Amino acid sequence: MIPWLGCLNFRTYNPGKIKYEVLVRMVYEAVSGYICNMEIYSAEGKKLEDTVLSVLDRNLGQNNHIYQDNYYNSVILAQTLLDRKVRACGTMRPNRGIPHDLE
């Protein structure tokens, strides 16, 4: 989240912190910290799975690992990433379809 005070159609409102922010999703290399790819949220209405796959498109099929917070993680997304040789790790919200064996 990048604080923003100017006029933009796609800024997000967050009353708990700075009122208006621009949401940026990034993939960066863990050792050096260099940004590999990024996408600015522009309220297009893309599904969350499509957003994650579009940011990771250059890294699919290379046996990489990603770490995500509970907003992005789901069982369906984890299976899709595993099918494309990307391993996912992170916390998961209870309403995202956790199998009963893992609850």
C-alpha positions in Angstrom: 0.0 0.0 0.0 1.4 3.4 -1.0 -0.2 6.5 0.6 -1.8 8.8 -2.0 -3.3 12.2 -1.5 -4.0 13.1 -5.2 -6.9 12.2 -7.4 -7.0 8.7 -8.9 -10.0 6.6 -9.9 -8.4 3.4 -8.6 -7.2 4.4 -5.2 -8.5 2.4 -2.3 -10.1 3.8 0.9 -8.7 2.6 4.2 -10.3 4.5 7.2 -8.1 2.7 9.8 -4.8 4.0 8.4 -4.0 6.7 5.8 -7.3 7.4 4.2 -6.4 6.8 0.5 -3.8 4.4 -0.8 -2.7 2.8 -4.0 -2.5 -1.0 -3.8 0.6 -2.6 -5.6 1.1 -6.3 -5.8 4.8 -7.2 -6.3 7.0 -10.3 -6.7 10.5 -9.8 -5.6 13.6 -12.0 -5.2 14.2 -12.9 -1.6 18.0 -12.7 -1.4 18.7 -9.5 -3.2 15.2 -7.8 -2.7 15.0 -6.8 -6.4 11.5 -6.5 -7.8 10.8 -9.1 -10.5 7.3 -8.1 -11.5 4.5 -5.8 -10.2 0.9 -4.9 -10.8 -1.0 -1.8 -9.7 -4.5 -2.5 -8.6 -6.9 -0.6 -10.9 -10.3 -2.0 -9.9 -10.7 -4.0 -13.1 -12.6 -6.7 -11.3 -10.1 -9.6 -12.0 -10.4 -12.7 -9.9 -7.8 -13.0 -7.2 -6.4 -16.2 -8.7 -6.0 -14.5 -12.1 -4.2 -11.6 -10.4 -1.7 -13.9 -8.6 -1.0 -15.9 -11.8 -0.5 -12.7 -13.9 2.1 -11.4 -11.4 3.8 -14.8 -11.3 3.7 -15.4 -15.1 7.5 -15.2 -15.6 8.2 -17.5 -12.7 5.7 -20.3 -13.4 7.3 -23.8 -14.1 10.6 -23.0 -12.4 10.1 -24.8 -9.1 10.0 -21.6 -7.1 8.4 -21.0 -3.7 6.1 -18.1 -2.8 4.9 -16.9 0.6 1.6 -15.1 0.9 -0.7 -13.8 3.6 -4.2 -14.9 4.3 -5.8 -12.5 1.8 -4.3 -14.3 -1.2 -4.0 -17.9 0.0 -6.7 -20.5 -0.8 -6.8 -24.3 -1.5 -7.7 -23.8 -5.2 -4.9 -21.3 -5.7 -2.4 -23.5 -4.0 -3.4 -26.5 -6.2 -3.2 -24.3 -9.3 0.3 -23.1 -8.4 1.4 -26.6 -7.5 0.2 -27.8 -11.0 2.5 -25.1 -12.4 5.5 -26.1 -10.3 5.3 -23.3 -7.8 5.0 -24.1 -4.1 2.9 -21.8 -1.9 3.2 -21.3 1.8 1.1 -19.0 4.1 -1.8 -18.7 6.5 -5.3 -19.3 5.3 -8.7 -17.9 6.2 -11.3 -20.4 7.5 -13.8 -19.5 4.8 -11.4 -20.3 1.9 -12.3 -24.0 1.7 -9.9 -25.7 4.2 -10.2 -29.5 4.1 -11.7 -31.0 7.2 -8.5 -32.9 7.9 -6.6 -29.7 8.3 -9.1 -27.7 10.4 
